[in-house]
Amino acid sequence: MKKTDMERLKGARIAGQMKQAGAPARYGKDSALESRRERRRREQALGLVPVALKLDARLLERLREHAQRRGAALDAAAAELLQRALDSLA
């Protein structure tokens, strides 16, 4: 058998082994990460609505610092500050 034939068969054998092995556990059903669809459904059940904002970089940095001091997530800190500001207007 020629060397090229041996290499072709070796490649076919490796390809067959890869097909039989399947996907690693970090992909697919075994993944521990929550899918976007599941997260969206959970957030909808809580009454949360996604909002895109464009903020000045300095303002965003202050918001991040505030969230870090409070030990809260950025969205929770933003919601708290918005609620306080709106309550003070009424």
PDB file of N, CA, C and O in Angstrom:
ATOM      1  N   MET A   1       0.847  -1.174   0.000  1.00  0.00           N
ATOM      2  CA  MET A   1       0.000   0.000   0.000  1.00  0.00           C
ATOM      3  C   MET A   1       0.893   1.237   0.000  1.00  0.00           C
ATOM      4  O   MET A   1       1.907   1.289   0.696  1.00  0.00           O
ATOM      5  N   LYS A   2       0.502   2.220  -0.784  1.00  0.00           N
ATOM      6  CA  LYS A   2       1.281   3.445  -0.891  1.00  0.00           C
ATOM      7  C   LYS A   2       1.124   4.290   0.373  1.00  0.00           C
ATOM      8  O   LYS A   2       0.157   4.159   1.122  1.00  0.00           O
ATOM      9  N   LYS A   3       2.090   5.143   0.575  1.00  0.00           N
ATOM     10  CA  LYS A   3       2.066   6.021   1.734  1.00  0.00           C
ATOM     11  C   LYS A   3       0.852   6.947   1.695  1.00  0.00           C
ATOM     12  O   LYS A   3       0.251   7.210   2.736  1.00  0.00           O
ATOM     13  N   THR A   4       0.486   7.438   0.533  1.00  0.00           N
ATOM     14  CA  THR A   4      -0.669   8.338   0.425  1.00  0.00           C
ATOM     15  C   THR A   4      -1.960   7.612   0.791  1.00  0.00           C
ATOM     16  O   THR A   4      -2.846   8.199   1.412  1.00  0.00           O
ATOM     17  N   ASP A   5      -2.070   6.346   0.413  1.00  0.00           N
ATOM     18  CA  ASP A   5      -3.263   5.566   0.773  1.00  0.00           C
ATOM     19  C   ASP A   5      -3.336   5.363   2.287  1.00  0.00           C
ATOM     20  O   ASP A   5      -4.410   5.432   2.886  1.00  0.00           O
ATOM     21  N   MET A   6      -2.180   5.113   2.889  1.00  0.00           N
ATOM     22  CA  MET A   6      -2.146   4.913   4.335  1.00  0.00           C
ATOM     23  C   MET A   6      -2.563   6.196   5.058  1.00  0.00           C
ATOM     24  O   MET A   6      -3.307   6.141   6.037  1.00  0.00           O
ATOM     25  N   GLU A   7      -2.090   7.343   4.583  1.00  0.00           N
ATOM     26  CA  GLU A   7      -2.450   8.621   5.206  1.00  0.00           C
ATOM     27  C   GLU A   7      -3.940   8.916   5.033  1.00  0.00           C
ATOM     28  O   GLU A   7      -4.575   9.440   5.948  1.00  0.00           O
ATOM     29  N   ARG A   8      -4.501   8.585   3.868  1.00  0.00           N
ATOM     30  CA  ARG A   8      -5.923   8.801   3.625  1.00  0.00           C
ATOM     31  C   ARG A   8      -6.757   7.953   4.572  1.00  0.00           C
ATOM     32  O   ARG A   8      -7.738   8.436   5.136  1.00  0.00           O
ATOM     33  N   LEU A   9      -6.376   6.690   4.752  1.00  0.00           N
ATOM     34  CA  LEU A   9      -7.092   5.798   5.662  1.00  0.00           C
ATOM     35  C   LEU A   9      -6.954   6.268   7.115  1.00  0.00           C
ATOM     36  O   LEU A   9      -7.901   6.189   7.898  1.00  0.00           O
ATOM     37  N   LYS A  10      -5.770   6.752   7.456  1.00  0.00           N
ATOM     38  CA  LYS A  10      -5.551   7.272   8.801  1.00  0.00           C
ATOM     39  C   LYS A  10      -6.465   8.470   9.058  1.00  0.00           C
ATOM     40  O   LYS A  10      -7.061   8.588  10.129  1.00  0.00           O
ATOM     41  N   GLY A  11      -6.569   9.350   8.074  1.00  0.00           N
ATOM     42  CA  GLY A  11      -7.449  10.507   8.190  1.00  0.00           C
ATOM     43  C   GLY A  11      -8.908  10.090   8.320  1.00  0.00           C
ATOM     44  O   GLY A  11      -9.652  10.675   9.107  1.00  0.00           O
ATOM     45  N   ALA A  12      -9.323   9.086   7.554  1.00  0.00           N
ATOM     46  CA  ALA A  12     -10.707   8.609   7.636  1.00  0.00           C
ATOM     47  C   ALA A  12     -10.976   7.987   9.004  1.00  0.00           C
ATOM     48  O   ALA A  12     -12.061   8.161   9.559  1.00  0.00           O
ATOM     49  N   ARG A  13     -10.004   7.269   9.549  1.00  0.00           N
ATOM     50  CA  ARG A  13     -10.163   6.657  10.863  1.00  0.00           C
ATOM     51  C   ARG A  13     -10.299   7.735  11.953  1.00  0.00           C
ATOM     52  O   ARG A  13     -11.137   7.622  12.847  1.00  0.00           O
ATOM     53  N   ILE A  14      -9.470   8.770  11.863  1.00  0.00           N
ATOM     54  CA  ILE A  14      -9.541   9.866  12.836  1.00  0.00           C
ATOM     55  C   ILE A  14     -10.883  10.578  12.731  1.00  0.00           C
ATOM     56  O   ILE A  14     -11.485  10.911  13.752  1.00  0.00           O
ATOM     57  N   ALA A  15     -11.363  10.817  11.508  1.00  0.00           N
ATOM     58  CA  ALA A  15     -12.652  11.485  11.320  1.00  0.00           C
ATOM     59  C   ALA A  15     -13.778  10.644  11.914  1.00  0.00           C
ATOM     60  O   ALA A  15     -14.697  11.188  12.527  1.00  0.00           O
ATOM     61  N   GLY A  16     -13.718   9.329  11.741  1.00  0.00           N
ATOM     62  CA  GLY A  16     -14.725   8.440  12.314  1.00  0.00           C
ATOM     63  C   GLY A  16     -14.711   8.466  13.829  1.00  0.00           C
ATOM     64  O   GLY A  16     -15.766   8.452  14.462  1.00  0.00           O
ATOM     65  N   GLN A  17     -13.524   8.504  14.415  1.00  0.00           N
ATOM     66  CA  GLN A  17     -13.409   8.577  15.872  1.00  0.00           C
ATOM     67  C   GLN A  17     -13.979   9.877  16.409  1.00  0.00           C
ATOM     68  O   GLN A  17     -14.608   9.900  17.467  1.00  0.00           O
ATOM     69  N   MET A  18     -13.757  10.959  15.677  1.00  0.00           N
ATOM     70  CA  MET A  18     -14.280  12.256  16.112  1.00  0.00           C
ATOM     71  C   MET A  18     -15.805  12.281  16.047  1.00  0.00           C
ATOM     72  O   MET A  18     -16.451  12.869  16.915  1.00  0.00           O
ATOM     73  N   LYS A  19     -16.376  11.659  15.041  1.00  0.00           N
ATOM     74  CA  LYS A  19     -17.836  11.610  14.924  1.00  0.00           C
ATOM     75  C   LYS A  19     -18.450  10.792  16.050  1.00  0.00           C
ATOM     76  O   LYS A  19     -19.505  11.152  16.571  1.00  0.00           O
ATOM     77  N   GLN A  20     -17.808   9.707  16.427  1.00  0.00           N
ATOM     78  CA  GLN A  20     -18.332   8.839  17.480  1.00  0.00           C
ATOM     79  C   GLN A  20     -18.199   9.483  18.862  1.00  0.00           C
ATOM     80  O   GLN A  20     -19.004   9.213  19.754  1.00  0.00           O
ATOM     81  N   ALA A  21     -17.198  10.319  19.037  1.00  0.00           N
ATOM     82  CA  ALA A  21     -16.946  10.915  20.346  1.00  0.00           C
ATOM     83  C   ALA A  21     -18.073  11.852  20.782  1.00  0.00           C
ATOM     84  O   ALA A  21     -18.350  11.963  21.976  1.00  0.00           O
ATOM     85  N   GLY A  22     -18.713  12.513  19.854  1.00  0.00           N
ATOM     86  CA  GLY A  22     -19.788  13.442  20.208  1.00  0.00           C
ATOM     87  C   GLY A  22     -19.236  14.759  20.695  1.00  0.00           C
ATOM     88  O   GLY A  22     -18.026  14.981  20.689  1.00  0.00           O
ATOM     89  N   ALA A  23     -20.133  15.632  21.118  1.00  0.00           N
ATOM     90  CA  ALA A  23     -19.745  16.962  21.576  1.00  0.00           C
ATOM     91  C   ALA A  23     -19.300  16.902  23.034  1.00  0.00           C
ATOM     92  O   ALA A  23     -19.841  16.113  23.807  1.00  0.00           O
ATOM     93  N   PRO A  24     -18.344  17.707  23.415  1.00  0.00           N
ATOM     94  CA  PRO A  24     -17.925  17.768  24.820  1.00  0.00           C
ATOM     95  C   PRO A  24     -19.065  18.241  25.714  1.00  0.00           C
ATOM     96  O   PRO A  24     -20.037  18.820  25.230  1.00  0.00           O
ATOM     97  N   ALA A  25     -18.950  18.002  26.991  1.00  0.00           N
ATOM     98  CA  ALA A  25     -20.004  18.336  27.954  1.00  0.00           C
ATOM     99  C   ALA A  25     -20.245  19.838  28.047  1.00  0.00           C
ATOM    100  O   ALA A  25     -21.321  20.265  28.467  1.00  0.00           O
ATOM    101  N   ARG A  26     -19.266  20.640  27.663  1.00  0.00           N
ATOM    102  CA  ARG A  26     -19.456  22.091  27.788  1.00  0.00           C
ATOM    103  C   ARG A  26     -20.400  22.645  26.732  1.00  0.00           C
ATOM    104  O   ARG A  26     -20.777  23.815  26.798  1.00  0.00           O
ATOM    105  N   TYR A  27     -20.786  21.833  25.767  1.00  0.00           N
ATOM    106  CA  TYR A  27     -21.727  22.252  24.735  1.00  0.00           C
ATOM    107  C   TYR A  27     -23.049  21.524  24.908  1.00  0.00           C
ATOM    108  O   TYR A  27     -23.091  20.410  25.431  1.00  0.00           O
ATOM    109  N   GLY A  28     -24.111  22.149  24.475  1.00  0.00           N
ATOM    110  CA  GLY A  28     -25.395  21.464  24.409  1.00  0.00           C
ATOM    111  C   GLY A  28     -26.104  21.354  25.740  1.00  0.00           C
ATOM    112  O   GLY A  28     -26.025  22.249  26.582  1.00  0.00           O
ATOM    113  N   LYS A  29     -26.802  20.237  25.917  1.00  0.00           N
ATOM    114  CA  LYS A  29     -27.673  20.045  27.078  1.00  0.00           C
ATOM    115  C   LYS A  29     -26.935  20.067  28.404  1.00  0.00           C
ATOM    116  O   LYS A  29     -27.488  20.508  29.411  1.00  0.00           O
ATOM    117  N   ASP A  30     -25.709  19.606  28.421  1.00  0.00           N
ATOM    118  CA  ASP A  30     -24.970  19.518  29.672  1.00  0.00           C
ATOM    119  C   ASP A  30     -24.405  20.859  30.130  1.00  0.00           C
ATOM    120  O   ASP A  30     -23.787  20.950  31.191  1.00  0.00           O
ATOM    121  N   SER A  31     -24.614  21.877  29.341  1.00  0.00           N
ATOM    122  CA  SER A  31     -24.079  23.180  29.672  1.00  0.00           C
ATOM    123  C   SER A  31     -24.764  23.744  30.912  1.00  0.00           C
ATOM    124  O   SER A  31     -25.987  23.677  31.036  1.00  0.00           O
ATOM    125  N   ALA A  32     -23.982  24.293  31.820  1.00  0.00           N
ATOM    126  CA  ALA A  32     -24.531  24.861  33.055  1.00  0.00           C
ATOM    127  C   ALA A  32     -25.037  26.279  32.835  1.00  0.00           C
ATOM    128  O   ALA A  32     -25.753  26.823  33.676  1.00  0.00           O
ATOM    129  N   LEU A  33     -24.669  26.877  31.712  1.00  0.00           N
ATOM    130  CA  LEU A  33     -25.089  28.247  31.448  1.00  0.00           C
ATOM    131  C   LEU A  33     -26.551  28.285  31.026  1.00  0.00           C
ATOM    132  O   LEU A  33     -27.032  27.434  30.277  1.00  0.00           O
ATOM    133  N   GLU A  34     -27.224  29.279  31.524  1.00  0.00           N
ATOM    134  CA  GLU A  34     -28.632  29.466  31.199  1.00  0.00           C
ATOM    135  C   GLU A  34     -28.737  30.029  29.779  1.00  0.00           C
ATOM    136  O   GLU A  34     -27.996  30.944  29.417  1.00  0.00           O
ATOM    137  N   SER A  35     -29.637  29.494  28.991  1.00  0.00           N
ATOM    138  CA  SER A  35     -29.774  30.001  27.633  1.00  0.00           C
ATOM    139  C   SER A  35     -30.445  31.369  27.655  1.00  0.00           C
ATOM    140  O   SER A  35     -31.115  31.728  28.624  1.00  0.00           O
ATOM    141  N   ARG A  36     -30.262  32.110  26.601  1.00  0.00           N
ATOM    142  CA  ARG A  36     -30.858  33.439  26.521  1.00  0.00           C
ATOM    143  C   ARG A  36     -32.371  33.355  26.579  1.00  0.00           C
ATOM    144  O   ARG A  36     -33.029  34.182  27.209  1.00  0.00           O
ATOM    145  N   ARG A  37     -32.911  32.352  25.919  1.00  0.00           N
ATOM    146  CA  ARG A  37     -34.364  32.190  25.896  1.00  0.00           C
ATOM    147  C   ARG A  37     -34.910  31.925  27.300  1.00  0.00           C
ATOM    148  O   ARG A  37     -35.921  32.505  27.696  1.00  0.00           O
ATOM    149  N   GLU A  38     -34.239  31.049  28.048  1.00  0.00           N
ATOM    150  CA  GLU A  38     -34.678  30.757  29.412  1.00  0.00           C
ATOM    151  C   GLU A  38     -34.563  31.984  30.300  1.00  0.00           C
ATOM    152  O   GLU A  38     -35.458  32.257  31.099  1.00  0.00           O
ATOM    153  N   ARG A  39     -33.462  32.730  30.166  1.00  0.00           N
ATOM    154  CA  ARG A  39     -33.273  33.930  30.966  1.00  0.00           C
ATOM    155  C   ARG A  39     -34.339  34.968  30.622  1.00  0.00           C
ATOM    156  O   ARG A  39     -34.873  35.623  31.517  1.00  0.00           O
ATOM    157  N   ARG A  40     -34.654  35.125  29.335  1.00  0.00           N
ATOM    158  CA  ARG A  40     -35.675  36.087  28.906  1.00  0.00           C
ATOM    159  C   ARG A  40     -37.041  35.724  29.489  1.00  0.00           C
ATOM    160  O   ARG A  40     -37.771  36.604  29.945  1.00  0.00           O
ATOM    161  N   ARG A  41     -37.390  34.445  29.478  1.00  0.00           N
ATOM    162  CA  ARG A  41     -38.669  34.010  30.045  1.00  0.00           C
ATOM    163  C   ARG A  41     -38.726  34.280  31.548  1.00  0.00           C
ATOM    164  O   ARG A  41     -39.750  34.726  32.066  1.00  0.00           O
ATOM    165  N   ARG A  42     -37.628  34.009  32.240  1.00  0.00           N
ATOM    166  CA  ARG A  42     -37.578  34.249  33.687  1.00  0.00           C
ATOM    167  C   ARG A  42     -37.727  35.735  33.988  1.00  0.00           C
ATOM    168  O   ARG A  42     -38.451  36.118  34.907  1.00  0.00           O
ATOM    169  N   GLU A  43     -37.039  36.573  33.208  1.00  0.00           N
ATOM    170  CA  GLU A  43     -37.124  38.010  33.425  1.00  0.00           C
ATOM    171  C   GLU A  43     -38.516  38.541  33.102  1.00  0.00           C
ATOM    172  O   GLU A  43     -39.010  39.435  33.789  1.00  0.00           O
ATOM    173  N   GLN A  44     -39.153  38.002  32.065  1.00  0.00           N
ATOM    174  CA  GLN A  44     -40.514  38.417  31.743  1.00  0.00           C
ATOM    175  C   GLN A  44     -41.467  38.067  32.879  1.00  0.00           C
ATOM    176  O   GLN A  44     -42.367  38.844  33.198  1.00  0.00           O
ATOM    177  N   ALA A  45     -41.272  36.903  33.488  1.00  0.00           N
ATOM    178  CA  ALA A  45     -42.128  36.493  34.600  1.00  0.00           C
ATOM    179  C   ALA A  45     -41.978  37.447  35.786  1.00  0.00           C
ATOM    180  O   ALA A  45     -42.920  37.645  36.553  1.00  0.00           O
ATOM    181  N   LEU A  46     -40.799  38.030  35.931  1.00  0.00           N
ATOM    182  CA  LEU A  46     -40.561  38.990  37.013  1.00  0.00           C
ATOM    183  C   LEU A  46     -41.030  40.399  36.645  1.00  0.00           C
ATOM    184  O   LEU A  46     -40.975  41.310  37.471  1.00  0.00           O
ATOM    185  N   GLY A  47     -41.490  40.574  35.408  1.00  0.00           N
ATOM    186  CA  GLY A  47     -41.961  41.888  34.971  1.00  0.00           C
ATOM    187  C   GLY A  47     -40.849  42.805  34.512  1.00  0.00           C
ATOM    188  O   GLY A  47     -41.048  44.016  34.421  1.00  0.00           O
ATOM    189  N   LEU A  48     -39.684  42.255  34.220  1.00  0.00           N
ATOM    190  CA  LEU A  48     -38.551  43.066  33.778  1.00  0.00           C
ATOM    191  C   LEU A  48     -38.604  43.273  32.269  1.00  0.00           C
ATOM    192  O   LEU A  48     -38.966  42.369  31.516  1.00  0.00           O
ATOM    193  N   VAL A  49     -38.240  44.472  31.845  1.00  0.00           N
ATOM    194  CA  VAL A  49     -38.236  44.828  30.429  1.00  0.00           C
ATOM    195  C   VAL A  49     -36.836  45.312  30.068  1.00  0.00           C
ATOM    196  O   VAL A  49     -36.297  46.175  30.762  1.00  0.00           O
ATOM    197  N   PRO A  50     -36.237  44.789  29.014  1.00  0.00           N
ATOM    198  CA  PRO A  50     -34.902  45.255  28.633  1.00  0.00           C
ATOM    199  C   PRO A  50     -34.959  46.675  28.075  1.00  0.00           C
ATOM    200  O   PRO A  50     -35.846  47.014  27.292  1.00  0.00           O
ATOM    201  N   VAL A  51     -33.989  47.505  28.495  1.00  0.00           N
ATOM    202  CA  VAL A  51     -33.921  48.893  28.053  1.00  0.00           C
ATOM    203  C   VAL A  51     -32.479  49.185  27.661  1.00  0.00           C
ATOM    204  O   VAL A  51     -31.550  48.895  28.415  1.00  0.00           O
ATOM    205  N   ALA A  52     -32.302  49.755  26.489  1.00  0.00           N
ATOM    206  CA  ALA A  52     -30.964  50.147  26.045  1.00  0.00           C
ATOM    207  C   ALA A  52     -30.795  51.638  26.293  1.00  0.00           C
ATOM    208  O   ALA A  52     -31.646  52.438  25.904  1.00  0.00           O
ATOM    209  N   LEU A  53     -29.708  52.004  26.933  1.00  0.00           N
ATOM    210  CA  LEU A  53     -29.431  53.405  27.255  1.00  0.00           C
ATOM    211  C   LEU A  53     -28.062  53.799  26.725  1.00  0.00           C
ATOM    212  O   LEU A  53     -27.151  52.975  26.641  1.00  0.00           O
ATOM    213  N   LYS A  54     -27.933  55.049  26.376  1.00  0.00           N
ATOM    214  CA  LYS A  54     -26.622  55.594  26.039  1.00  0.00           C
ATOM    215  C   LYS A  54     -26.317  56.630  27.102  1.00  0.00           C
ATOM    216  O   LYS A  54     -26.988  57.658  27.196  1.00  0.00           O
ATOM    217  N   LEU A  55     -25.302  56.350  27.899  1.00  0.00           N
ATOM    218  CA  LEU A  55     -24.936  57.225  29.007  1.00  0.00           C
ATOM    219  C   LEU A  55     -23.533  57.772  28.792  1.00  0.00           C
ATOM    220  O   LEU A  55     -22.701  57.152  28.130  1.00  0.00           O
ATOM    221  N   ASP A  56     -23.289  58.934  29.360  1.00  0.00           N
ATOM    222  CA  ASP A  56     -21.960  59.508  29.369  1.00  0.00           C
ATOM    223  C   ASP A  56     -21.034  58.572  30.150  1.00  0.00           C
ATOM    224  O   ASP A  56     -21.453  57.974  31.140  1.00  0.00           O
ATOM    225  N   ALA A  57     -19.812  58.447  29.722  1.00  0.00           N
ATOM    226  CA  ALA A  57     -18.865  57.513  30.350  1.00  0.00           C
ATOM    227  C   ALA A  57     -18.645  57.827  31.826  1.00  0.00           C
ATOM    228  O   ALA A  57     -18.544  56.916  32.647  1.00  0.00           O
ATOM    229  N   ARG A  58     -18.569  59.112  32.165  1.00  0.00           N
ATOM    230  CA  ARG A  58     -18.361  59.487  33.564  1.00  0.00           C
ATOM    231  C   ARG A  58     -19.566  59.119  34.423  1.00  0.00           C
ATOM    232  O   ARG A  58     -19.416  58.675  35.561  1.00  0.00           O
ATOM    233  N   LEU A  59     -20.766  59.307  33.867  1.00  0.00           N
ATOM    234  CA  LEU A  59     -21.986  58.945  34.589  1.00  0.00           C
ATOM    235  C   LEU A  59     -22.060  57.436  34.800  1.00  0.00           C
ATOM    236  O   LEU A  59     -22.446  56.968  35.871  1.00  0.00           O
ATOM    237  N   LEU A  60     -21.693  56.694  33.791  1.00  0.00           N
ATOM    238  CA  LEU A  60     -21.703  55.238  33.915  1.00  0.00           C
ATOM    239  C   LEU A  60     -20.682  54.772  34.943  1.00  0.00           C
ATOM    240  O   LEU A  60     -20.949  53.838  35.700  1.00  0.00           O
ATOM    241  N   GLU A  61     -19.534  55.402  34.979  1.00  0.00           N
ATOM    242  CA  GLU A  61     -18.518  55.035  35.967  1.00  0.00           C
ATOM    243  C   GLU A  61     -19.024  55.317  37.383  1.00  0.00           C
ATOM    244  O   GLU A  61     -18.793  54.521  38.294  1.00  0.00           O
ATOM    245  N   ARG A  62     -19.712  56.446  37.571  1.00  0.00           N
ATOM    246  CA  ARG A  62     -20.291  56.741  38.889  1.00  0.00           C
ATOM    247  C   ARG A  62     -21.342  55.707  39.263  1.00  0.00           C
ATOM    248  O   ARG A  62     -21.428  55.295  40.420  1.00  0.00           O
ATOM    249  N   LEU A  63     -22.141  55.288  38.287  1.00  0.00           N
ATOM    250  CA  LEU A  63     -23.160  54.269  38.538  1.00  0.00           C
ATOM    251  C   LEU A  63     -22.514  52.945  38.936  1.00  0.00           C
ATOM    252  O   LEU A  63     -22.978  52.271  39.856  1.00  0.00           O
ATOM    253  N   ARG A  64     -21.456  52.583  38.245  1.00  0.00           N
ATOM    254  CA  ARG A  64     -20.737  51.341  38.592  1.00  0.00           C
ATOM    255  C   ARG A  64     -20.158  51.413  39.998  1.00  0.00           C
ATOM    256  O   ARG A  64     -20.247  50.450  40.760  1.00  0.00           O
ATOM    257  N   GLU A  65     -19.574  52.539  40.337  1.00  0.00           N
ATOM    258  CA  GLU A  65     -19.009  52.709  41.684  1.00  0.00           C
ATOM    259  C   GLU A  65     -20.103  52.610  42.738  1.00  0.00           C
ATOM    260  O   GLU A  65     -19.919  51.971  43.774  1.00  0.00           O
ATOM    261  N   HIS A  66     -21.243  53.244  42.472  1.00  0.00           N
ATOM    262  CA  HIS A  66     -22.377  53.168  43.405  1.00  0.00           C
ATOM    263  C   HIS A  66     -22.825  51.716  43.585  1.00  0.00           C
ATOM    264  O   HIS A  66     -23.065  51.272  44.708  1.00  0.00           O
ATOM    265  N   ALA A  67     -22.936  50.990  42.495  1.00  0.00           N
ATOM    266  CA  ALA A  67     -23.358  49.586  42.568  1.00  0.00           C
ATOM    267  C   ALA A  67     -22.343  48.763  43.355  1.00  0.00           C
ATOM    268  O   ALA A  67     -22.719  47.901  44.150  1.00  0.00           O
ATOM    269  N   GLN A  68     -21.074  49.027  43.135  1.00  0.00           N
ATOM    270  CA  GLN A  68     -20.030  48.281  43.836  1.00  0.00           C
ATOM    271  C   GLN A  68     -20.067  48.570  45.337  1.00  0.00           C
ATOM    272  O   GLN A  68     -19.936  47.653  46.147  1.00  0.00           O
ATOM    273  N   ARG A  69     -20.244  49.841  45.711  1.00  0.00           N
ATOM    274  CA  ARG A  69     -20.329  50.186  47.135  1.00  0.00           C
ATOM    275  C   ARG A  69     -21.516  49.499  47.802  1.00  0.00           C
ATOM    276  O   ARG A  69     -21.416  49.050  48.944  1.00  0.00           O
ATOM    277  N   ARG A  70     -22.630  49.417  47.096  1.00  0.00           N
ATOM    278  CA  ARG A  70     -23.841  48.806  47.648  1.00  0.00           C
ATOM    279  C   ARG A  70     -23.798  47.283  47.563  1.00  0.00           C
ATOM    280  O   ARG A  70     -24.612  46.604  48.189  1.00  0.00           O
ATOM    281  N   GLY A  71     -22.862  46.747  46.799  1.00  0.00           N
ATOM    282  CA  GLY A  71     -22.798  45.300  46.617  1.00  0.00           C
ATOM    283  C   GLY A  71     -23.962  44.781  45.783  1.00  0.00           C
ATOM    284  O   GLY A  71     -24.434  43.661  45.981  1.00  0.00           O
ATOM    285  N   ALA A  72     -24.414  45.605  44.856  1.00  0.00           N
ATOM    286  CA  ALA A  72     -25.563  45.251  44.025  1.00  0.00           C
ATOM    287  C   ALA A  72     -25.139  45.149  42.572  1.00  0.00           C
ATOM    288  O   ALA A  72     -24.069  45.615  42.180  1.00  0.00           O
ATOM    289  N   ALA A  73     -26.005  44.528  41.784  1.00  0.00           N
ATOM    290  CA  ALA A  73     -25.776  44.466  40.350  1.00  0.00           C
ATOM    291  C   ALA A  73     -26.030  45.839  39.748  1.00  0.00           C
ATOM    292  O   ALA A  73     -26.740  46.662  40.325  1.00  0.00           O
ATOM    293  N   LEU A  74     -25.452  46.071  38.601  1.00  0.00           N
ATOM    294  CA  LEU A  74     -25.580  47.365  37.946  1.00  0.00           C
ATOM    295  C   LEU A  74     -27.034  47.698  37.643  1.00  0.00           C
ATOM    296  O   LEU A  74     -27.456  48.838  37.840  1.00  0.00           O
ATOM    297  N   ASP A  75     -27.798  46.740  37.175  1.00  0.00           N
ATOM    298  CA  ASP A  75     -29.200  47.011  36.853  1.00  0.00           C
ATOM    299  C   ASP A  75     -30.015  47.308  38.111  1.00  0.00           C
ATOM    300  O   ASP A  75     -30.914  48.148  38.079  1.00  0.00           O
ATOM    301  N   ALA A  76     -29.712  46.637  39.205  1.00  0.00           N
ATOM    302  CA  ALA A  76     -30.427  46.898  40.458  1.00  0.00           C
ATOM    303  C   ALA A  76     -30.098  48.290  40.992  1.00  0.00           C
ATOM    304  O   ALA A  76     -30.981  48.994  41.483  1.00  0.00           O
ATOM    305  N   ALA A  77     -28.832  48.684  40.897  1.00  0.00           N
ATOM    306  CA  ALA A  77     -28.432  50.011  41.359  1.00  0.00           C
ATOM    307  C   ALA A  77     -29.085  51.095  40.503  1.00  0.00           C
ATOM    308  O   ALA A  77     -29.542  52.110  41.027  1.00  0.00           O
ATOM    309  N   ALA A  78     -29.130  50.882  39.187  1.00  0.00           N
ATOM    310  CA  ALA A  78     -29.764  51.856  38.305  1.00  0.00           C
ATOM    311  C   ALA A  78     -31.253  51.966  38.611  1.00  0.00           C
ATOM    312  O   ALA A  78     -31.804  53.066  38.638  1.00  0.00           O
ATOM    313  N   ALA A  79     -31.897  50.840  38.839  1.00  0.00           N
ATOM    314  CA  ALA A  79     -33.328  50.852  39.156  1.00  0.00           C
ATOM    315  C   ALA A  79     -33.584  51.588  40.466  1.00  0.00           C
ATOM    316  O   ALA A  79     -34.544  52.351  40.577  1.00  0.00           O
ATOM    317  N   GLU A  80     -32.730  51.359  41.450  1.00  0.00           N
ATOM    318  CA  GLU A  80     -32.881  52.029  42.747  1.00  0.00           C
ATOM    319  C   GLU A  80     -32.749  53.546  42.604  1.00  0.00           C
ATOM    320  O   GLU A  80     -33.565  54.298  43.139  1.00  0.00           O
ATOM    321  N   LEU A  81     -31.720  53.991  41.881  1.00  0.00           N
ATOM    322  CA  LEU A  81     -31.506  55.422  41.701  1.00  0.00           C
ATOM    323  C   LEU A  81     -32.638  56.063  40.895  1.00  0.00           C
ATOM    324  O   LEU A  81     -33.074  57.169  41.216  1.00  0.00           O
ATOM    325  N   LEU A  82     -33.107  55.392  39.872  1.00  0.00           N
ATOM    326  CA  LEU A  82     -34.225  55.915  39.093  1.00  0.00           C
ATOM    327  C   LEU A  82     -35.484  56.034  39.946  1.00  0.00           C
ATOM    328  O   LEU A  82     -36.216  57.019  39.857  1.00  0.00           O
ATOM    329  N   GLN A  83     -35.722  55.030  40.761  1.00  0.00           N
ATOM    330  CA  GLN A  83     -36.908  55.042  41.628  1.00  0.00           C
ATOM    331  C   GLN A  83     -36.853  56.198  42.612  1.00  0.00           C
ATOM    332  O   GLN A  83     -37.842  56.899  42.824  1.00  0.00           O
ATOM    333  N   ARG A  84     -35.676  56.389  43.212  1.00  0.00           N
ATOM    334  CA  ARG A  84     -35.514  57.493  44.159  1.00  0.00           C
ATOM    335  C   ARG A  84     -35.710  58.851  43.476  1.00  0.00           C
ATOM    336  O   ARG A  84     -36.362  59.741  44.021  1.00  0.00           O
ATOM    337  N   ALA A  85     -35.137  58.995  42.277  1.00  0.00           N
ATOM    338  CA  ALA A  85     -35.256  60.265  41.549  1.00  0.00           C
ATOM    339  C   ALA A  85     -36.705  60.532  41.157  1.00  0.00           C
ATOM    340  O   ALA A  85     -37.185  61.660  41.276  1.00  0.00           O
ATOM    341  N   LEU A  86     -37.393  59.509  40.697  1.00  0.00           N
ATOM    342  CA  LEU A  86     -38.790  59.694  40.302  1.00  0.00           C
ATOM    343  C   LEU A  86     -39.690  59.955  41.504  1.00  0.00           C
ATOM    344  O   LEU A  86     -40.640  60.733  41.415  1.00  0.00           O
ATOM    345  N   ASP A  87     -39.394  59.308  42.623  1.00  0.00           N
ATOM    346  CA  ASP A  87     -40.174  59.547  43.835  1.00  0.00           C
ATOM    347  C   ASP A  87     -39.993  60.980  44.335  1.00  0.00           C
ATOM    348  O   ASP A  87     -40.927  61.579  44.868  1.00  0.00           O
ATOM    349  N   SER A  88     -38.801  61.519  44.164  1.00  0.00           N
ATOM    350  CA  SER A  88     -38.545  62.886  44.633  1.00  0.00           C
ATOM    351  C   SER A  88     -39.243  63.923  43.750  1.00  0.00           C
ATOM    352  O   SER A  88     -39.482  65.046  44.192  1.00  0.00           O
ATOM    353  N   LEU A  89     -39.567  63.566  42.529  1.00  0.00           N
ATOM    354  CA  LEU A  89     -40.273  64.481  41.623  1.00  0.00           C
ATOM    355  C   LEU A  89     -41.747  64.605  41.982  1.00  0.00           C
ATOM    356  O   LEU A  89     -42.361  65.647  41.757  1.00  0.00           O
ATOM    357  N   ALA A  90     -42.298  63.568  42.526  1.00  0.00           N
ATOM    358  CA  ALA A  90     -43.754  63.569  42.809  1.00  0.00           C
ATOM    359  C   ALA A  90     -44.123  64.258  44.080  1.00  0.00           C
ATOM    360  O   ALA A  90     -45.302  64.326  44.425  1.00  0.00           O
TER     361      ALA A  90
END
